[in-house]
Amino acid sequence: MIDEPNDLIEAFLSWLSHNKGHTEATTNKYRGYLSRLDAFLMGRGTSLLGASIDLLEEFTGLQAHKDGLAPSSRRPLVASVRGFYAWLRRKKLIAVNPARDLPYPNAGLKLPTPMDLRNAEKLLMQPDLDTFRGVRDLAMLFVLIGCGVRVSGLVNLNESSLIFTRLDGNEWLVLKVREKGKKERLIPAPHECRLMIRAYLGHTEMEGIDRLLPDGDKVLFVSTRNPRVDPARYHGENRRITAWTVNNSVIKKYAEKAGIPMAEAHPHALRHMFGTELTESDVSTLIIQALMGHEDPKTTKLYTRLAIRKLTETISRHNPLRRMKTPITDLVRELERRGA
């Protein structure tokens, strides 16, 4: 019998993970919310199983406001409480679901700020291609801009994530991207990305870097220095570049050097630019959702039916890099002309 508060919460979180596919980050967030709810109810002389709608409204409303949670931040809080009590009712651990009508707070939609196309061009001109770090940085920027991946997806890439294939006589690179826990999707990469990743992997400095992982795979994008890691352990997973480094030591550094507003100097601004460019090019909503990894219960089953050829066509014609002058634009156009 699971009647202890912690047991109830952990049983619910286990159910979410195994039946709903929630990521570890989401379950950890819900664990924190529900633990706070348990403490709040104890302070009101009751328990998780004895909560009333009035107490739940106070916890997710007034108390959350006192705790400094903005309306947008309270939405996942309400979602965790509603989900928990719906689960308790299904398990017949409570006779009535007190959270069934628990309201979500009204929160205005914050419009994202995409990086301006001209600023993106400036950004791409900053890395020094005479250095290993510059080649690595440009390859990463091409992936962020040309594929619309989240920064977590970028840093999680391994060599096994690279699928080189041929379509209509041309070589294409398809990225197997893992974001938001264990969710994976395939994204055809623009030719700029393919060429820069090949240049990066073929760089002479790569020969001296131990990127080998326990399963035989290799880290793709490596850090060049990490004073927090002992030199004897600076290999394998410890050589993987971090999201913090990409954001601060790559994007922000180059943006500042190029005079780009800091409001645009972050990975998500590059991702928003990718989505904006596809939208303005009249790419279908379904294809945009598939390329960007946006989940929608009504269309998720259709994602797998999208032909990879259609996605490569879309990437080739409409990705932001296509409309920019980059350090290798002329080379890409020449190779396309030759059908290489």
C-alpha positions as CSV (number, residue, x, y, z in Angstrom):
1,M,0.0,0.0,0.0
2,I,1.5,3.4,-1.0
3,D,0.2,5.9,1.5
4,E,3.3,7.8,2.5
5,P,3.6,11.2,0.8
6,N,7.0,10.4,-0.8
7,D,5.8,7.0,-1.9
8,L,2.8,8.5,-3.6
9,I,4.8,11.1,-5.3
10,E,7.5,8.7,-6.5
11,A,4.8,6.2,-7.8
12,F,3.2,9.0,-9.8
13,L,6.5,10.2,-11.2
14,S,7.4,6.6,-12.2
15,W,4.0,6.3,-13.9
16,L,4.7,9.6,-15.8
17,S,8.1,8.4,-16.9
18,H,7.1,5.0,-18.1
19,N,3.6,5.7,-19.5
20,K,3.7,9.3,-20.6
21,G,7.4,9.4,-21.6
22,H,8.2,12.5,-19.5
23,T,11.8,13.4,-19.4
24,E,14.0,13.3,-16.2
25,A,14.0,17.1,-16.2
26,T,10.2,17.2,-16.1
27,T,9.9,14.5,-13.4
28,N,12.4,16.3,-11.3
29,K,10.5,19.6,-11.6
30,Y,7.2,17.9,-10.7
31,R,8.9,16.2,-7.7
32,G,9.9,19.6,-6.4
33,Y,6.4,21.0,-6.9
34,L,4.6,18.1,-5.2
35,S,7.1,18.0,-2.3
36,R,6.3,21.7,-1.7
37,L,2.6,21.0,-1.9
38,D,3.0,18.2,0.7
39,A,4.8,20.6,3.1
40,F,2.2,23.3,2.4
41,L,-0.7,20.9,3.2
42,M,1.0,19.6,6.4
43,G,1.2,23.2,7.5
44,R,-2.6,23.5,7.0
45,G,-3.2,20.4,9.1
46,T,-4.0,18.0,6.3
47,S,-2.2,15.7,3.7
48,L,-2.0,15.0,0.0
49,L,-4.9,12.7,0.2
50,G,-7.0,15.2,2.2
51,A,-6.5,18.3,0.1
52,S,-9.4,20.4,-0.9
53,I,-9.9,22.6,-4.0
54,D,-9.6,25.7,-1.8
55,L,-6.2,24.7,-0.5
56,L,-5.0,23.7,-3.9
57,E,-6.1,27.0,-5.4
58,E,-4.3,28.8,-2.5
59,F,-1.1,26.8,-3.1
60,T,-1.0,27.3,-6.9
61,G,-2.2,30.9,-6.7
62,L,-1.5,33.1,-3.6
63,Q,1.3,30.9,-2.2
64,A,3.0,30.6,-5.6
65,H,2.8,34.4,-6.0
66,K,4.4,34.8,-2.5
67,D,7.1,32.4,-3.6
68,G,7.9,34.6,-6.5
69,L,6.6,32.5,-9.4
70,A,5.4,34.4,-12.4
71,P,2.1,33.3,-14.1
72,S,4.0,31.6,-16.9
73,S,6.1,29.6,-14.3
74,R,2.9,28.6,-12.4
75,R,1.5,26.7,-15.4
76,P,3.8,23.7,-15.0
77,L,3.0,23.9,-11.2
78,V,-0.7,23.6,-11.9
79,A,-0.1,20.9,-14.4
80,S,1.8,18.8,-11.9
81,V,-0.9,19.2,-9.3
82,R,-3.7,18.4,-11.8
83,G,-1.9,15.4,-13.1
84,F,-1.1,14.0,-9.7
85,Y,-4.7,14.2,-8.4
86,A,-6.0,12.8,-11.7
87,W,-3.7,9.8,-11.2
88,L,-4.8,9.4,-7.5
89,R,-8.4,9.3,-8.7
90,R,-7.6,6.7,-11.4
91,K,-5.8,4.6,-8.7
92,K,-8.9,5.0,-6.5
93,L,-6.8,6.4,-3.8
94,I,-9.2,9.3,-3.5
95,A,-13.0,9.4,-4.0
96,V,-13.1,12.8,-5.7
97,N,-10.5,14.7,-7.7
98,P,-10.2,18.1,-6.0
99,A,-7.9,19.4,-8.7
100,R,-10.2,18.6,-11.6
101,D,-11.2,22.2,-12.1
102,L,-7.9,23.8,-10.8
103,P,-7.5,26.8,-13.1
104,Y,-4.3,27.6,-15.0
105,P,-3.1,31.2,-14.6
106,N,-3.5,33.7,-17.4
107,A,-0.1,34.4,-18.9
108,G,0.6,36.5,-21.9
109,L,2.5,34.9,-24.7
110,K,6.1,36.2,-24.9
111,L,7.1,36.5,-28.5
112,P,10.7,35.1,-29.1
113,T,13.3,37.4,-30.6
114,P,15.0,35.8,-33.6
115,M,18.4,36.8,-34.7
116,D,18.3,39.2,-37.6
117,L,19.6,37.6,-40.8
118,R,22.2,40.3,-41.3
119,N,23.4,39.8,-37.8
120,A,23.7,36.1,-38.4
121,E,25.9,36.8,-41.3
122,K,28.2,39.0,-39.1
123,L,28.3,36.2,-36.6
124,L,29.4,33.6,-39.1
125,M,32.3,35.8,-40.3
126,Q,33.9,36.0,-36.8
127,P,35.5,32.6,-36.3
128,D,39.1,32.4,-37.4
129,L,39.3,29.5,-39.9
130,D,43.1,29.3,-39.6
131,T,42.6,27.8,-36.1
132,F,41.1,24.6,-34.9
133,R,38.8,26.4,-32.5
134,G,37.5,28.7,-35.3
135,V,36.7,25.7,-37.6
136,R,34.9,24.0,-34.7
137,D,32.9,27.1,-33.8
138,L,31.8,27.7,-37.4
139,A,30.7,24.1,-37.7
140,M,28.6,24.5,-34.5
141,L,27.1,27.8,-35.7
142,F,26.2,26.2,-39.0
143,V,24.4,23.4,-37.2
144,L,22.5,25.8,-34.9
145,I,21.5,28.1,-37.7
146,G,21.0,25.7,-40.6
147,C,19.3,22.9,-38.7
148,G,17.4,24.8,-35.9
149,V,18.6,22.4,-33.2
150,R,18.5,23.2,-29.6
151,V,21.8,23.8,-27.9
152,S,21.3,20.5,-25.9
153,G,20.9,18.7,-29.2
154,L,24.1,20.2,-30.5
155,V,26.3,19.3,-27.6
156,N,24.9,15.8,-27.4
157,L,26.0,14.9,-30.9
158,N,28.5,12.0,-31.3
159,E,30.1,10.7,-34.4
160,S,27.4,8.1,-34.7
161,S,24.9,11.0,-35.0
162,L,26.3,11.7,-38.4
163,I,24.7,9.8,-41.3
164,F,26.3,10.5,-44.6
165,T,24.1,9.4,-47.5
166,R,23.6,10.1,-51.2
167,L,20.3,11.4,-52.7
168,D,20.0,12.1,-56.5
169,G,23.7,11.8,-56.9
170,N,24.6,14.4,-54.2
171,E,26.1,13.6,-50.8
172,W,23.9,14.7,-47.8
173,L,24.5,14.7,-44.1
174,V,21.6,13.7,-41.9
175,L,21.9,14.5,-38.2
176,K,20.5,12.1,-35.6
177,V,19.7,14.7,-32.9
178,R,18.8,13.8,-29.3
179,E,17.1,16.6,-27.3
180,K,14.8,16.8,-24.3
181,G,15.9,13.6,-22.6
182,K,15.9,10.6,-25.0
183,K,13.8,12.0,-27.8
184,E,15.5,11.6,-31.2
185,R,14.8,13.0,-34.6
186,L,16.5,13.0,-38.0
187,I,17.4,16.4,-39.6
188,P,19.0,16.8,-43.1
189,A,21.8,19.3,-42.7
190,P,22.6,22.0,-45.3
191,H,25.7,21.5,-47.4
192,E,27.5,24.2,-45.4
193,C,27.1,22.1,-42.3
194,R,28.3,18.9,-44.0
195,L,31.4,20.6,-45.4
196,M,32.3,22.3,-42.2
197,I,31.8,19.1,-40.1
198,R,34.1,17.2,-42.6
199,A,36.7,20.0,-42.3
200,Y,36.4,19.9,-38.5
201,L,36.7,16.1,-38.3
202,G,39.7,16.2,-40.7
203,H,41.6,18.9,-38.9
204,T,45.1,17.8,-37.8
205,E,44.4,18.8,-34.2
206,M,41.7,16.2,-33.9
207,E,44.2,13.4,-34.2
208,G,45.6,14.2,-30.7
209,I,42.2,14.5,-28.9
210,D,40.9,11.4,-27.1
211,R,37.1,11.5,-27.8
212,L,36.4,7.8,-27.3
213,L,33.4,6.9,-25.2
214,P,32.9,3.6,-23.3
215,D,30.5,2.2,-26.1
216,G,33.1,2.9,-28.8
217,D,31.4,6.0,-30.1
218,K,33.2,9.4,-30.1
219,V,32.2,12.9,-28.9
220,L,31.6,15.2,-31.8
221,F,32.2,18.7,-30.6
222,V,35.0,19.0,-28.1
223,S,36.1,21.6,-25.7
224,T,39.6,23.0,-26.1
225,R,40.3,23.6,-22.4
226,N,38.6,22.9,-19.1
227,P,40.5,23.9,-16.0
228,R,37.9,22.2,-13.8
229,V,38.8,18.8,-15.1
230,D,42.0,17.0,-14.1
231,P,44.3,16.7,-17.2
232,A,44.5,12.9,-16.6
233,R,40.7,12.7,-16.9
234,Y,40.4,15.1,-19.8
235,H,39.2,12.6,-22.4
236,G,36.1,10.9,-23.6
237,E,32.9,12.4,-22.1
238,N,34.9,15.0,-20.3
239,R,36.0,16.5,-23.6
240,R,32.4,17.2,-24.7
241,I,31.7,20.9,-25.1
242,T,29.0,22.2,-22.8
243,A,25.9,24.3,-23.5
244,W,27.3,27.0,-21.3
245,T,30.5,27.2,-23.4
246,V,28.5,27.4,-26.7
247,N,26.3,30.2,-25.3
248,N,29.0,32.3,-23.6
249,S,32.4,31.5,-25.2
250,V,31.1,31.1,-28.7
251,I,27.8,32.9,-29.5
252,K,28.1,35.8,-27.0
253,K,31.8,36.3,-27.6
254,Y,31.4,36.5,-31.4
255,A,28.2,38.6,-31.1
256,E,30.0,41.2,-28.9
257,K,32.9,41.3,-31.3
258,A,30.5,41.8,-34.3
259,G,28.4,44.4,-32.5
260,I,25.3,42.2,-32.4
261,P,22.6,43.1,-29.7
262,M,22.9,40.8,-26.7
263,A,19.1,40.2,-26.9
264,E,19.9,38.2,-30.1
265,A,23.1,36.6,-28.8
266,H,21.9,33.2,-27.5
267,P,21.2,29.8,-29.1
268,H,17.4,30.1,-29.0
269,A,17.6,33.3,-31.1
270,L,19.3,31.2,-33.8
271,R,16.6,28.5,-33.5
272,H,13.9,31.2,-33.7
273,M,15.5,32.5,-36.9
274,F,15.4,29.1,-38.4
275,G,11.7,28.7,-37.7
276,T,11.0,32.2,-38.9
277,E,12.8,31.7,-42.2
278,L,10.9,28.5,-42.8
279,T,7.6,30.1,-42.0
280,E,8.2,33.1,-44.2
281,S,9.1,30.7,-47.0
282,D,5.6,29.1,-46.7
283,V,7.0,25.8,-45.5
284,S,4.1,23.7,-44.2
285,T,3.5,23.7,-40.4
286,L,3.8,19.9,-40.3
287,I,7.3,20.0,-41.9
288,I,8.4,22.8,-39.5
289,Q,7.2,20.8,-36.5
290,A,9.1,17.8,-37.8
291,L,12.3,19.7,-38.4
292,M,12.2,21.6,-35.1
293,G,11.0,18.8,-32.9
294,H,7.9,20.5,-31.7
295,E,5.5,17.9,-30.2
296,D,1.8,17.9,-31.0
297,P,-0.3,15.0,-30.0
298,K,-2.5,15.4,-33.1
299,T,0.3,15.2,-35.6
300,T,3.1,13.2,-33.8
301,K,2.1,10.0,-35.7
302,L,2.5,11.8,-39.0
303,Y,6.1,12.9,-38.4
304,T,7.5,9.5,-39.2
305,R,5.6,9.5,-42.6
306,L,7.5,12.5,-43.8
307,A,9.9,11.4,-46.5
308,I,13.6,12.3,-45.8
309,R,13.8,13.5,-49.5
310,K,11.1,16.1,-48.8
311,L,13.0,17.3,-45.7
312,T,16.3,17.6,-47.6
313,E,14.6,19.6,-50.3
314,T,13.2,22.0,-47.7
315,I,16.5,22.4,-45.9
316,S,18.4,23.0,-49.2
317,R,16.0,25.7,-50.4
318,H,14.9,27.5,-47.3
319,N,17.4,27.2,-44.4
320,P,18.8,30.6,-43.3
321,L,22.4,29.8,-44.5
322,R,21.0,29.8,-48.0
323,R,20.3,33.5,-47.9
324,M,23.7,34.5,-46.3
325,K,27.2,35.2,-47.5
326,T,29.3,32.8,-45.4
327,P,33.0,31.9,-45.5
328,I,32.3,28.9,-47.8
329,T,29.2,30.1,-49.8
330,D,31.1,30.1,-53.1
331,L,32.4,26.5,-52.5
332,V,28.9,25.2,-51.7
333,R,27.4,26.8,-54.8
334,E,30.2,25.3,-57.0
335,L,29.8,21.8,-55.5
336,E,26.0,22.0,-56.0
337,R,26.6,23.1,-59.7
338,R,28.9,20.0,-60.2
339,G,26.4,17.7,-58.3
340,A,29.0,16.8,-55.7
